[in-house]
Amino acid sequence: ACPPFCIQPMSPAEGVTTIGELELIELLQDPEAIVIDSRTADWYAKGTIPGAVHLPYTVIAEQLDKLGCEVDFDGWDCADARPVALFCNGLWCGQSPTAIRAMIAAGFPAEKIHYYRGGMQNWQLLGLTVVKP
């Protein structure tokens, strides 16, 4: 173990695409895509990426209807899932990887998930805009 935080792998799950800042900016401009700040409320309140939606990693797998999935008789039908990008605090933060694995386990298609591994740490390091919700 590596408490309190662990460096995260390049990809949190098979089929997920890891992206950088330019790809995240493209997704923010795509009306079909949803960029998700998967951090807890206390982190989110300190500032987020403009255009990001707050869906904490602890509840995202229970709220896939917000991402284009429909409740099915045995879980979720994600045939019409929208493309999503998730981020958290940075490459040492496990919140997005945890959320991504939970989403896939619940039926969300991995190929529609993008992982911005650099998170808020890289975003701020590059001087990109941060907003307080």
N, CA, C and O atoms as CSV, one atom per row, in Angstrom:
chain,resi,resn,atom,element,x,y,z
A,1,ALA,N,N,0.843,-1.195,0.000
A,1,ALA,CA,C,0.000,0.000,0.000
A,1,ALA,C,C,0.876,1.242,0.000
A,1,ALA,O,O,2.055,1.199,0.351
A,2,CYS,N,N,0.274,2.332,-0.398
A,2,CYS,CA,C,1.014,3.586,-0.488
A,2,CYS,C,C,0.207,4.718,0.148
A,2,CYS,O,O,-0.108,5.700,-0.523
A,3,PRO,N,N,-0.126,4.595,1.415
A,3,PRO,CA,C,-0.950,5.630,2.039
A,3,PRO,C,C,-0.212,6.953,2.116
A,3,PRO,O,O,1.018,6.953,2.163
A,4,PRO,N,N,-0.918,8.094,2.129
A,4,PRO,CA,C,-2.377,8.134,2.008
A,4,PRO,C,C,-2.861,8.125,0.557
A,4,PRO,O,O,-4.052,7.933,0.314
A,5,PHE,N,N,-1.969,8.328,-0.406
A,5,PHE,CA,C,-2.389,8.380,-1.809
A,5,PHE,C,C,-1.480,7.501,-2.654
A,5,PHE,O,O,-0.321,7.276,-2.305
A,6,CYS,N,N,-2.008,7.011,-3.758
A,6,CYS,CA,C,-1.245,6.149,-4.663
A,6,CYS,C,C,-1.212,6.767,-6.053
A,6,CYS,O,O,-2.220,7.297,-6.519
A,7,ILE,N,N,-0.070,6.705,-6.716
A,7,ILE,CA,C,-0.009,7.136,-8.110
A,7,ILE,C,C,-0.902,6.189,-8.907
A,7,ILE,O,O,-0.833,4.970,-8.746
A,8,GLN,N,N,-1.735,6.760,-9.763
A,8,GLN,CA,C,-2.700,5.969,-10.518
A,8,GLN,C,C,-2.104,5.489,-11.837
A,8,GLN,O,O,-1.241,6.160,-12.403
A,9,PRO,N,N,-2.553,4.330,-12.337
A,9,PRO,CA,C,-2.068,3.836,-13.624
A,9,PRO,C,C,-2.528,4.738,-14.765
A,9,PRO,O,O,-3.456,5.530,-14.601
A,10,MET,N,N,-1.880,4.617,-15.914
A,10,MET,CA,C,-2.253,5.432,-17.072
A,10,MET,C,C,-3.711,5.201,-17.462
A,10,MET,O,O,-4.406,6.139,-17.851
A,11,SER,N,N,-4.170,3.968,-17.361
A,11,SER,CA,C,-5.572,3.670,-17.656
A,11,SER,C,C,-6.170,2.924,-16.469
A,11,SER,O,O,-5.602,1.936,-16.004
A,12,PRO,N,N,-7.318,3.395,-15.976
A,12,PRO,CA,C,-7.933,2.757,-14.812
A,12,PRO,C,C,-8.660,1.453,-15.130
A,12,PRO,O,O,-8.951,0.665,-14.231
A,13,ALA,N,N,-8.955,1.226,-16.423
A,13,ALA,CA,C,-9.674,0.013,-16.818
A,13,ALA,C,C,-9.512,-0.202,-18.318
A,13,ALA,O,O,-9.299,0.749,-19.070
A,14,GLU,N,N,-9.615,-1.445,-18.741
A,14,GLU,CA,C,-9.503,-1.775,-20.159
A,14,GLU,C,C,-10.604,-1.088,-20.954
A,14,GLU,O,O,-11.765,-1.084,-20.544
A,15,GLY,N,N,-10.235,-0.503,-22.098
A,15,GLY,CA,C,-11.203,0.152,-22.967
A,15,GLY,C,C,-11.363,1.634,-22.718
A,15,GLY,O,O,-11.921,2.340,-23.558
A,16,VAL,N,N,-10.889,2.125,-21.586
A,16,VAL,CA,C,-10.983,3.544,-21.235
A,16,VAL,C,C,-9.832,4.291,-21.910
A,16,VAL,O,O,-8.703,3.800,-21.937
A,17,THR,N,N,-10.118,5.479,-22.457
A,17,THR,CA,C,-9.104,6.295,-23.111
A,17,THR,C,C,-8.586,7.355,-22.149
A,17,THR,O,O,-9.364,8.143,-21.610
A,18,THR,N,N,-7.281,7.375,-21.933
A,18,THR,CA,C,-6.667,8.409,-21.101
A,18,THR,C,C,-6.367,9.608,-21.991
A,18,THR,O,O,-5.831,9.458,-23.089
A,19,ILE,N,N,-6.716,10.802,-21.507
A,19,ILE,CA,C,-6.564,12.017,-22.312
A,19,ILE,C,C,-5.777,13.085,-21.557
A,19,ILE,O,O,-5.568,13.002,-20.347
A,20,GLY,N,N,-5.350,14.091,-22.321
A,20,GLY,CA,C,-4.674,15.257,-21.765
A,20,GLY,C,C,-5.561,16.486,-21.842
A,20,GLY,O,O,-6.758,16.390,-22.113
A,21,GLU,N,N,-4.964,17.630,-21.604
A,21,GLU,CA,C,-5.724,18.880,-21.525
A,21,GLU,C,C,-6.405,19.250,-22.840
A,21,GLU,O,O,-7.568,19.652,-22.833
A,22,LEU,N,N,-5.708,19.123,-23.964
A,22,LEU,CA,C,-6.300,19.523,-25.244
A,22,LEU,C,C,-7.518,18.674,-25.593
A,22,LEU,O,O,-8.516,19.185,-26.101
A,23,GLU,N,N,-7.427,17.380,-25.318
A,23,GLU,CA,C,-8.574,16.501,-25.576
A,23,GLU,C,C,-9.733,16.824,-24.638
A,23,GLU,O,O,-10.896,16.745,-25.034
A,24,LEU,N,N,-9.417,17.187,-23.395
A,24,LEU,CA,C,-10.474,17.556,-22.451
A,24,LEU,C,C,-11.175,18.829,-22.914
A,24,LEU,O,O,-12.399,18.932,-22.833
A,25,ILE,N,N,-10.404,19.794,-23.397
A,25,ILE,CA,C,-10.996,21.038,-23.909
A,25,ILE,C,C,-11.919,20.732,-25.086
A,25,ILE,O,O,-12.995,21.319,-25.195
A,26,GLU,N,N,-11.509,19.819,-25.968
A,26,GLU,CA,C,-12.378,19.413,-27.088
A,26,GLU,C,C,-13.683,18.816,-26.573
A,26,GLU,O,O,-14.758,19.131,-27.084
A,27,LEU,N,N,-13.590,17.954,-25.564
A,27,LEU,CA,C,-14.800,17.340,-25.010
A,27,LEU,C,C,-15.689,18.377,-24.331
A,27,LEU,O,O,-16.914,18.258,-24.374
A,28,LEU,N,N,-15.097,19.384,-23.708
A,28,LEU,CA,C,-15.888,20.456,-23.089
A,28,LEU,C,C,-16.685,21.225,-24.139
A,28,LEU,O,O,-17.738,21.785,-23.835
A,29,GLN,N,N,-16.184,21.253,-25.373
A,29,GLN,CA,C,-16.861,21.970,-26.458
A,29,GLN,C,C,-17.840,21.088,-27.228
A,29,GLN,O,O,-18.572,21.583,-28.084
A,30,ASP,N,N,-17.861,19.796,-26.935
A,30,ASP,CA,C,-18.741,18.841,-27.606
A,30,ASP,C,C,-20.069,18.773,-26.852
A,30,ASP,O,O,-20.100,18.338,-25.701
A,31,PRO,N,N,-21.177,19.200,-27.490
A,31,PRO,CA,C,-22.468,19.210,-26.785
A,31,PRO,C,C,-22.960,17.821,-26.371
A,31,PRO,O,O,-23.801,17.714,-25.478
A,32,GLU,N,N,-22.459,16.764,-26.996
A,32,GLU,CA,C,-22.859,15.398,-26.634
A,32,GLU,C,C,-22.118,14.888,-25.406
A,32,GLU,O,O,-22.635,14.055,-24.662
A,33,ALA,N,N,-20.911,15.390,-25.198
A,33,ALA,CA,C,-20.056,14.878,-24.124
A,33,ALA,C,C,-20.377,15.530,-22.781
A,33,ALA,O,O,-20.873,16.655,-22.719
A,34,ILE,N,N,-20.082,14.797,-21.713
A,34,ILE,CA,C,-20.244,15.311,-20.352
A,34,ILE,C,C,-18.902,15.172,-19.642
A,34,ILE,O,O,-18.357,14.074,-19.526
A,35,VAL,N,N,-18.381,16.299,-19.171
A,35,VAL,CA,C,-17.137,16.288,-18.403
A,35,VAL,C,C,-17.519,16.282,-16.929
A,35,VAL,O,O,-18.281,17.135,-16.473
A,36,ILE,N,N,-16.988,15.317,-16.190
A,36,ILE,CA,C,-17.414,15.072,-14.812
A,36,ILE,C,C,-16.278,15.294,-13.823
A,36,ILE,O,O,-15.204,14.702,-13.931
A,37,ASP,N,N,-16.549,16.167,-12.857
A,37,ASP,CA,C,-15.667,16.327,-11.706
A,37,ASP,C,C,-16.138,15.286,-10.698
A,37,ASP,O,O,-17.203,15.434,-10.099
A,38,SER,N,N,-15.351,14.242,-10.514
A,38,SER,CA,C,-15.796,13.120,-9.677
A,38,SER,C,C,-15.318,13.231,-8.230
A,38,SER,O,O,-15.416,12.272,-7.464
A,39,ARG,N,N,-14.806,14.396,-7.862
A,39,ARG,CA,C,-14.287,14.568,-6.500
A,39,ARG,C,C,-15.415,14.773,-5.494
A,39,ARG,O,O,-16.561,15.033,-5.859
A,40,THR,N,N,-15.061,14.652,-4.236
A,40,THR,CA,C,-16.028,14.891,-3.170
A,40,THR,C,C,-16.398,16.374,-3.134
A,40,THR,O,O,-15.695,17.213,-3.698
A,41,ALA,N,N,-17.499,16.681,-2.469
A,41,ALA,CA,C,-18.039,18.046,-2.446
A,41,ALA,C,C,-17.051,19.066,-1.890
A,41,ALA,O,O,-17.001,20.197,-2.373
A,42,ASP,N,N,-16.267,18.688,-0.888
A,42,ASP,CA,C,-15.325,19.648,-0.313
A,42,ASP,C,C,-14.245,20.047,-1.313
A,42,ASP,O,O,-13.874,21.219,-1.376
A,43,TRP,N,N,-13.738,19.102,-2.091
A,43,TRP,CA,C,-12.764,19.426,-3.133
A,43,TRP,C,C,-13.422,20.245,-4.239
A,43,TRP,O,O,-12.852,21.235,-4.699
A,44,TYR,N,N,-14.609,19.842,-4.668
A,44,TYR,CA,C,-15.331,20.541,-5.738
A,44,TYR,C,C,-15.557,22.003,-5.370
A,44,TYR,O,O,-15.417,22.882,-6.219
A,45,ALA,N,N,-15.904,22.270,-4.119
A,45,ALA,CA,C,-16.195,23.635,-3.665
A,45,ALA,C,C,-14.976,24.553,-3.763
A,45,ALA,O,O,-15.123,25.773,-3.836
A,46,LYS,N,N,-13.782,23.976,-3.765
A,46,LYS,CA,C,-12.552,24.779,-3.841
A,46,LYS,C,C,-12.257,25.256,-5.257
A,46,LYS,O,O,-11.417,26.135,-5.453
A,47,GLY,N,N,-12.939,24.685,-6.244
A,47,GLY,CA,C,-12.738,25.098,-7.630
A,47,GLY,C,C,-12.773,23.909,-8.564
A,47,GLY,O,O,-12.361,22.804,-8.210
A,48,THR,N,N,-13.280,24.159,-9.781
A,48,THR,CA,C,-13.409,23.096,-10.767
A,48,THR,C,C,-13.137,23.640,-12.164
A,48,THR,O,O,-12.933,24.840,-12.344
A,49,ILE,N,N,-13.137,22.767,-13.126
A,49,ILE,CA,C,-12.933,23.140,-14.521
A,49,ILE,C,C,-14.252,23.680,-15.068
A,49,ILE,O,O,-15.292,23.045,-14.896
A,50,PRO,N,N,-14.225,24.852,-15.729
A,50,PRO,CA,C,-15.469,25.420,-16.264
A,50,PRO,C,C,-16.169,24.444,-17.217
A,50,PRO,O,O,-15.542,23.877,-18.112
A,51,GLY,N,N,-17.465,24.259,-17.012
A,51,GLY,CA,C,-18.251,23.359,-17.849
A,51,GLY,C,C,-18.371,21.951,-17.297
A,51,GLY,O,O,-19.134,21.141,-17.825
A,52,ALA,N,N,-17.627,21.648,-16.240
A,52,ALA,CA,C,-17.695,20.311,-15.640
A,52,ALA,C,C,-18.941,20.177,-14.773
A,52,ALA,O,O,-19.403,21.145,-14.169
A,53,VAL,N,N,-19.474,18.964,-14.723
A,53,VAL,CA,C,-20.629,18.621,-13.904
A,53,VAL,C,C,-20.112,17.865,-12.683
A,53,VAL,O,O,-19.221,17.025,-12.803
A,54,HIS,N,N,-20.665,18.160,-11.519
A,54,HIS,CA,C,-20.209,17.474,-10.308
A,54,HIS,C,C,-21.032,16.217,-10.069
A,54,HIS,O,O,-22.233,16.287,-9.812
A,55,LEU,N,N,-20.375,15.069,-10.157
A,55,LEU,CA,C,-20.974,13.776,-9.814
A,55,LEU,C,C,-19.930,13.026,-8.994
A,55,LEU,O,O,-19.033,12.406,-9.566
A,56,PRO,N,N,-20.026,13.069,-7.667
A,56,PRO,CA,C,-19.009,12.452,-6.817
A,56,PRO,C,C,-18.827,10.959,-7.102
A,56,PRO,O,O,-19.776,10.246,-7.426
A,57,TYR,N,N,-17.601,10.523,-6.972
A,57,TYR,CA,C,-17.260,9.124,-7.254
A,57,TYR,C,C,-18.044,8.143,-6.391
A,57,TYR,O,O,-18.220,6.986,-6.773
A,58,THR,N,N,-18.509,8.588,-5.248
A,58,THR,CA,C,-19.228,7.712,-4.322
A,58,THR,C,C,-20.646,7.385,-4.781
A,58,THR,O,O,-21.230,6.405,-4.320
A,59,VAL,N,N,-21.210,8.193,-5.685
A,59,VAL,CA,C,-22.607,7.995,-6.104
A,59,VAL,C,C,-22.799,7.876,-7.614
A,59,VAL,O,O,-23.910,7.595,-8.064
A,60,ILE,N,N,-21.761,8.078,-8.399
A,60,ILE,CA,C,-21.930,8.150,-9.853
A,60,ILE,C,C,-22.552,6.889,-10.449
A,60,ILE,O,O,-23.370,6.988,-11.363
A,61,ALA,N,N,-22.187,5.712,-9.957
A,61,ALA,CA,C,-22.715,4.463,-10.521
A,61,ALA,C,C,-24.209,4.300,-10.259
A,61,ALA,O,O,-24.868,3.487,-10.907
A,62,GLU,N,N,-24.747,5.071,-9.309
A,62,GLU,CA,C,-26.181,5.038,-9.015
A,62,GLU,C,C,-26.938,6.109,-9.802
A,62,GLU,O,O,-28.167,6.165,-9.744
A,63,GLN,N,N,-26.215,6.957,-10.536
A,63,GLN,CA,C,-26.837,8.077,-11.240
A,63,GLN,C,C,-26.499,8.073,-12.729
A,63,GLN,O,O,-26.333,9.132,-13.335
A,64,LEU,N,N,-26.398,6.891,-13.311
A,64,LEU,CA,C,-26.039,6.787,-14.720
A,64,LEU,C,C,-27.116,7.342,-15.640
A,64,LEU,O,O,-26.859,7.575,-16.822
A,65,ASP,N,N,-28.332,7.559,-15.109
A,65,ASP,CA,C,-29.391,8.188,-15.902
A,65,ASP,C,C,-28.981,9.605,-16.310
A,65,ASP,O,O,-29.468,10.112,-17.321
A,66,LYS,N,N,-28.112,10.243,-15.559
A,66,LYS,CA,C,-27.632,11.588,-15.894
A,66,LYS,C,C,-26.636,11.559,-17.048
A,66,LYS,O,O,-26.247,12.602,-17.573
A,67,LEU,N,N,-26.224,10.345,-17.437
A,67,LEU,CA,C,-25.210,10.180,-18.481
A,67,LEU,C,C,-25.750,9.449,-19.709
A,67,LEU,O,O,-24.981,8.948,-20.528
A,68,GLY,N,N,-27.076,9.392,-19.830
A,68,GLY,CA,C,-27.692,8.798,-21.008
A,68,GLY,C,C,-28.133,7.358,-20.859
A,68,GLY,O,O,-28.642,6.779,-21.818
A,69,CYS,N,N,-27.960,6.760,-19.695
A,69,CYS,CA,C,-28.409,5.382,-19.460
A,69,CYS,C,C,-29.856,5.396,-18.960
A,69,CYS,O,O,-30.351,6.410,-18.468
A,70,GLU,N,N,-30.508,4.266,-19.097
A,70,GLU,CA,C,-31.874,4.124,-18.595
A,70,GLU,C,C,-31.928,2.948,-17.630
A,70,GLU,O,O,-31.206,1.963,-17.783
A,71,VAL,N,N,-32.799,3.071,-16.632
A,71,VAL,CA,C,-32.983,1.975,-15.689
A,71,VAL,C,C,-33.590,0.796,-16.439
A,71,VAL,O,O,-34.553,0.957,-17.188
A,72,ASP,N,N,-33.029,-0.374,-16.236
A,72,ASP,CA,C,-33.481,-1.595,-16.882
A,72,ASP,C,C,-33.979,-2.546,-15.791
A,72,ASP,O,O,-33.784,-2.287,-14.604
A,73,PHE,N,N,-34.610,-3.625,-16.187
A,73,PHE,CA,C,-35.148,-4.558,-15.189
A,73,PHE,C,C,-34.062,-5.169,-14.306
A,73,PHE,O,O,-34.347,-5.587,-13.184
A,74,ASP,N,N,-32.838,-5.226,-14.788
A,74,ASP,CA,C,-31.767,-5.828,-13.982
A,74,ASP,C,C,-30.572,-4.887,-13.796
A,74,ASP,O,O,-29.447,-5.341,-13.588
A,75,GLY,N,N,-30.821,-3.590,-13.871
A,75,GLY,CA,C,-29.727,-2.627,-13.697
A,75,GLY,C,C,-29.861,-1.456,-14.649
A,75,GLY,O,O,-30.866,-0.746,-14.637
A,76,TRP,N,N,-28.840,-1.258,-15.475
A,76,TRP,CA,C,-28.807,-0.124,-16.398
A,76,TRP,C,C,-28.722,-0.589,-17.842
A,76,TRP,O,O,-28.035,-1.561,-18.156
A,77,ASP,N,N,-29.437,0.125,-18.726
A,77,ASP,CA,C,-29.293,-0.046,-20.167
A,77,ASP,C,C,-28.541,1.187,-20.647
A,77,ASP,O,O,-29.084,2.292,-20.641
A,78,CYS,N,N,-27.311,1.002,-21.056
A,78,CYS,CA,C,-26.464,2.132,-21.443
A,78,CYS,C,C,-26.183,2.155,-22.939
A,78,CYS,O,O,-25.133,2.632,-23.372
A,79,ALA,N,N,-27.126,1.636,-23.731
A,79,ALA,CA,C,-26.960,1.622,-25.184
A,79,ALA,C,C,-26.823,3.037,-25.743
A,79,ALA,O,O,-26.125,3.246,-26.736
A,80,ASP,N,N,-27.484,4.007,-25.113
A,80,ASP,CA,C,-27.436,5.395,-25.580
A,80,ASP,C,C,-26.590,6.281,-24.671
A,80,ASP,O,O,-26.807,7.490,-24.601
A,81,ALA,N,N,-25.638,5.686,-23.985
A,81,ALA,CA,C,-24.778,6.454,-23.077
A,81,ALA,C,C,-24.012,7.527,-23.848
A,81,ALA,O,O,-23.572,7.309,-24.977
A,82,ARG,N,N,-23.865,8.675,-23.221
A,82,ARG,CA,C,-23.116,9.772,-23.829
A,82,ARG,C,C,-21.628,9.617,-23.520
A,82,ARG,O,O,-21.265,9.011,-22.511
A,83,PRO,N,N,-20.770,10.157,-24.376
A,83,PRO,CA,C,-19.344,10.122,-24.053
A,83,PRO,C,C,-19.073,10.976,-22.815
A,83,PRO,O,O,-19.635,12.061,-22.668
A,84,VAL,N,N,-18.214,10.484,-21.933
A,84,VAL,CA,C,-17.909,11.205,-20.702
A,84,VAL,C,C,-16.397,11.286,-20.505
A,84,VAL,O,O,-15.637,10.462,-21.013
A,85,ALA,N,N,-15.988,12.302,-19.755
A,85,ALA,CA,C,-14.598,12.424,-19.310
A,85,ALA,C,C,-14.637,12.674,-17.815
A,85,ALA,O,O,-15.384,13.533,-17.345
A,86,LEU,N,N,-13.842,11.932,-17.068
A,86,LEU,CA,C,-13.797,12.095,-15.613
A,86,LEU,C,C,-12.429,12.592,-15.183
A,86,LEU,O,O,-11.405,12.235,-15.766
A,87,PHE,N,N,-12.437,13.429,-14.143
A,87,PHE,CA,C,-11.181,13.875,-13.551
A,87,PHE,C,C,-11.362,14.015,-12.052
A,87,PHE,O,O,-12.481,14.095,-11.544
A,88,CYS,N,N,-10.230,14.043,-11.353
A,88,CYS,CA,C,-10.237,14.328,-9.920
A,88,CYS,C,C,-9.057,15.246,-9.620
A,88,CYS,O,O,-8.843,16.212,-10.353
A,89,ASN,N,N,-8.293,14.982,-8.581
A,89,ASN,CA,C,-7.247,15.927,-8.177
A,89,ASN,C,C,-5.928,15.792,-8.919
A,89,ASN,O,O,-5.132,16.731,-8.918
A,90,GLY,N,N,-5.678,14.676,-9.542
A,90,GLY,CA,C,-4.411,14.503,-10.244
A,90,GLY,C,C,-4.004,13.049,-10.284
A,90,GLY,O,O,-4.777,12.162,-9.921
A,91,LEU,N,N,-2.785,12.814,-10.727
A,91,LEU,CA,C,-2.371,11.433,-10.955
A,91,LEU,C,C,-2.159,10.636,-9.687
A,91,LEU,O,O,-1.906,9.433,-9.756
A,92,TRP,N,N,-2.254,11.267,-8.535
A,92,TRP,CA,C,-2.183,10.563,-7.242
A,92,TRP,C,C,-3.569,10.352,-6.635
A,92,TRP,O,O,-3.694,9.787,-5.549
A,93,CYS,N,N,-4.604,10.804,-7.333
A,93,CYS,CA,C,-5.974,10.767,-6.805
A,93,CYS,C,C,-6.727,9.553,-7.353
A,93,CYS,O,O,-6.783,9.355,-8.567
A,94,GLY,N,N,-7.296,8.754,-6.478
A,94,GLY,CA,C,-8.005,7.546,-6.892
A,94,GLY,C,C,-9.502,7.700,-7.078
A,94,GLY,O,O,-10.191,6.715,-7.342
A,95,GLN,N,N,-10.031,8.930,-6.944
A,95,GLN,CA,C,-11.484,9.099,-7.012
A,95,GLN,C,C,-12.042,8.804,-8.406
A,95,GLN,O,O,-13.021,8.067,-8.521
A,96,SER,N,N,-11.450,9.357,-9.462
A,96,SER,CA,C,-11.931,9.073,-10.823
A,96,SER,C,C,-11.751,7.607,-11.196
A,96,SER,O,O,-12.692,6.998,-11.703
A,97,PRO,N,N,-10.571,7.013,-10.965
A,97,PRO,CA,C,-10.442,5.587,-11.280
A,97,PRO,C,C,-11.470,4.718,-10.556
A,97,PRO,O,O,-11.986,3.761,-11.132
A,98,THR,N,N,-11.767,5.041,-9.308
A,98,THR,CA,C,-12.784,4.300,-8.557
A,98,THR,C,C,-14.148,4.475,-9.211
A,98,THR,O,O,-14.894,3.508,-9.365
A,99,ALA,N,N,-14.478,5.715,-9.597
A,99,ALA,CA,C,-15.751,6.002,-10.265
A,99,ALA,C,C,-15.852,5.251,-11.588
A,99,ALA,O,O,-16.887,4.660,-11.895
A,100,ILE,N,N,-14.783,5.275,-12.363
A,100,ILE,CA,C,-14.773,4.621,-13.674
A,100,ILE,C,C,-15.006,3.118,-13.535
A,100,ILE,O,O,-15.806,2.541,-14.271
A,101,ARG,N,N,-14.323,2.496,-12.613
A,101,ARG,CA,C,-14.504,1.047,-12.416
A,101,ARG,C,C,-15.929,0.729,-11.955
A,101,ARG,O,O,-16.500,-0.281,-12.367
A,102,ALA,N,N,-16.502,1.577,-11.111
A,102,ALA,CA,C,-17.885,1.377,-10.647
A,102,ALA,C,C,-18.876,1.553,-11.797
A,102,ALA,O,O,-19.850,0.807,-11.898
A,103,MET,N,N,-18.629,2.545,-12.670
A,103,MET,CA,C,-19.503,2.775,-13.821
A,103,MET,C,C,-19.497,1.565,-14.751
A,103,MET,O,O,-20.551,1.107,-15.192
A,104,ILE,N,N,-18.311,1.056,-15.043
A,104,ILE,CA,C,-18.189,-0.102,-15.933
A,104,ILE,C,C,-18.874,-1.318,-15.311
A,104,ILE,O,O,-19.577,-2.054,-16.003
A,105,ALA,N,N,-18.676,-1.529,-14.026
A,105,ALA,CA,C,-19.312,-2.654,-13.328
A,105,ALA,C,C,-20.834,-2.545,-13.377
A,105,ALA,O,O,-21.533,-3.559,-13.382
A,106,ALA,N,N,-21.350,-1.307,-13.413
A,106,ALA,CA,C,-22.798,-1.086,-13.458
A,106,ALA,C,C,-23.355,-1.171,-14.875
A,106,ALA,O,O,-24.573,-1.150,-15.057
A,107,GLY,N,N,-22.481,-1.266,-15.889
A,107,GLY,CA,C,-22.952,-1.423,-17.259
A,107,GLY,C,C,-22.611,-0.301,-18.209
A,107,GLY,O,O,-22.978,-0.370,-19.382
A,108,PHE,N,N,-21.913,0.745,-17.749
A,108,PHE,CA,C,-21.533,1.846,-18.635
A,108,PHE,C,C,-20.406,1.367,-19.551
A,108,PHE,O,O,-19.448,0.753,-19.081
A,109,PRO,N,N,-20.513,1.644,-20.867
A,109,PRO,CA,C,-19.490,1.150,-21.798
A,109,PRO,C,C,-18.135,1.852,-21.620
A,109,PRO,O,O,-18.050,3.079,-21.686
A,110,ALA,N,N,-17.093,1.067,-21.397
A,110,ALA,CA,C,-15.747,1.606,-21.172
A,110,ALA,C,C,-15.278,2.467,-22.340
A,110,ALA,O,O,-14.570,3.455,-22.140
A,111,GLU,N,N,-15.669,2.095,-23.557
A,111,GLU,CA,C,-15.198,2.839,-24.730
A,111,GLU,C,C,-15.781,4.252,-24.820
A,111,GLU,O,O,-15.328,5.053,-25.637
A,112,LYS,N,N,-16.773,4.562,-23.995
A,112,LYS,CA,C,-17.333,5.922,-23.966
A,112,LYS,C,C,-16.741,6.749,-22.825
A,112,LYS,O,O,-17.159,7.884,-22.595
A,113,ILE,N,N,-15.768,6.178,-22.112
A,113,ILE,CA,C,-15.181,6.868,-20.961
A,113,ILE,C,C,-13.783,7.374,-21.294
A,113,ILE,O,O,-12.945,6.637,-21.815
A,114,HIS,N,N,-13.552,8.648,-20.983
A,114,HIS,CA,C,-12.232,9.267,-21.092
A,114,HIS,C,C,-11.770,9.619,-19.679
A,114,HIS,O,O,-12.560,10.072,-18.850
A,115,TYR,N,N,-10.497,9.407,-19.420
A,115,TYR,CA,C,-9.920,9.653,-18.096
A,115,TYR,C,C,-8.870,10.748,-18.217
A,115,TYR,O,O,-7.822,10.551,-18.832
A,116,TYR,N,N,-9.161,11.912,-17.622
A,116,TYR,CA,C,-8.172,12.992,-17.583
A,116,TYR,C,C,-7.328,12.783,-16.333
A,116,TYR,O,O,-7.657,13.279,-15.256
A,117,ARG,N,N,-6.246,12.049,-16.491
A,117,ARG,CA,C,-5.408,11.618,-15.371
A,117,ARG,C,C,-4.750,12.797,-14.660
A,117,ARG,O,O,-4.570,12.756,-13.443
A,118,GLY,N,N,-4.391,13.839,-15.393
A,118,GLY,CA,C,-3.711,14.988,-14.785
A,118,GLY,C,C,-4.568,15.743,-13.787
A,118,GLY,O,O,-4.050,16.349,-12.849
A,119,GLY,N,N,-5.866,15.707,-13.983
A,119,GLY,CA,C,-6.810,16.313,-13.047
A,119,GLY,C,C,-6.553,17.781,-12.738
A,119,GLY,O,O,-5.880,18.490,-13.485
A,120,MET,N,N,-7.109,18.209,-11.619
A,120,MET,CA,C,-7.010,19.613,-11.218
A,120,MET,C,C,-5.560,20.054,-11.029
A,120,MET,O,O,-5.227,21.209,-11.292
A,121,GLN,N,N,-4.707,19.156,-10.580
A,121,GLN,CA,C,-3.309,19.514,-10.341
A,121,GLN,C,C,-2.637,19.984,-11.637
A,121,GLN,O,O,-2.026,21.052,-11.657
A,122,ASN,N,N,-2.743,19.209,-12.706
A,122,ASN,CA,C,-2.140,19.610,-13.979
A,122,ASN,C,C,-2.859,20.805,-14.582
A,122,ASN,O,O,-2.222,21.699,-15.137
A,123,TRP,N,N,-4.194,20.826,-14.476
A,123,TRP,CA,C,-4.990,21.920,-15.034
A,123,TRP,C,C,-4.515,23.254,-14.444
A,123,TRP,O,O,-4.296,24.221,-15.174
A,124,GLN,N,N,-4.361,23.296,-13.129
A,124,GLN,CA,C,-3.933,24.526,-12.463
A,124,GLN,C,C,-2.463,24.822,-12.726
A,124,GLN,O,O,-2.087,25.984,-12.880
A,125,LEU,N,N,-1.636,23.800,-12.778
A,125,LEU,CA,C,-0.212,23.970,-13.058
A,125,LEU,C,C,-0.004,24.668,-14.404
A,125,LEU,O,O,0.930,25.454,-14.565
A,126,LEU,N,N,-0.876,24.377,-15.362
A,126,LEU,CA,C,-0.794,24.975,-16.691
A,126,LEU,C,C,-1.450,26.352,-16.758
A,126,LEU,O,O,-1.420,27.000,-17.804
A,127,GLY,N,N,-2.040,26.801,-15.657
A,127,GLY,CA,C,-2.657,28.123,-15.627
A,127,GLY,C,C,-4.002,28.196,-16.324
A,127,GLY,O,O,-4.444,29.281,-16.702
A,128,LEU,N,N,-4.657,27.064,-16.499
A,128,LEU,CA,C,-5.969,27.051,-17.148
A,128,LEU,C,C,-7.038,27.516,-16.158
A,128,LEU,O,O,-6.848,27.453,-14.944
A,129,THR,N,N,-8.149,27.978,-16.693
A,129,THR,CA,C,-9.204,28.592,-15.890
A,129,THR,C,C,-9.839,27.613,-14.910
A,129,THR,O,O,-10.141,26.469,-15.247
A,130,VAL,N,N,-10.032,28.097,-13.692
A,130,VAL,CA,C,-10.729,27.357,-12.638
A,130,VAL,C,C,-11.856,28.251,-12.143
A,130,VAL,O,O,-11.672,29.458,-11.982
A,131,VAL,N,N,-13.026,27.659,-11.899
A,131,VAL,CA,C,-14.162,28.426,-11.374
A,131,VAL,C,C,-14.623,27.823,-10.057
A,131,VAL,O,O,-14.485,26.623,-9.821
A,132,LYS,N,N,-15.173,28.679,-9.206
A,132,LYS,CA,C,-15.792,28.188,-7.963
A,132,LYS,C,C,-17.273,27.994,-8.243
A,132,LYS,O,O,-17.937,28.898,-8.750
A,133,PRO,N,N,-17.795,26.812,-7.913
A,133,PRO,CA,C,-19.211,26.541,-8.213
A,133,PRO,C,C,-20.156,27.380,-7.364
A,133,PRO,O,O,-21.374,27.266,-7.499
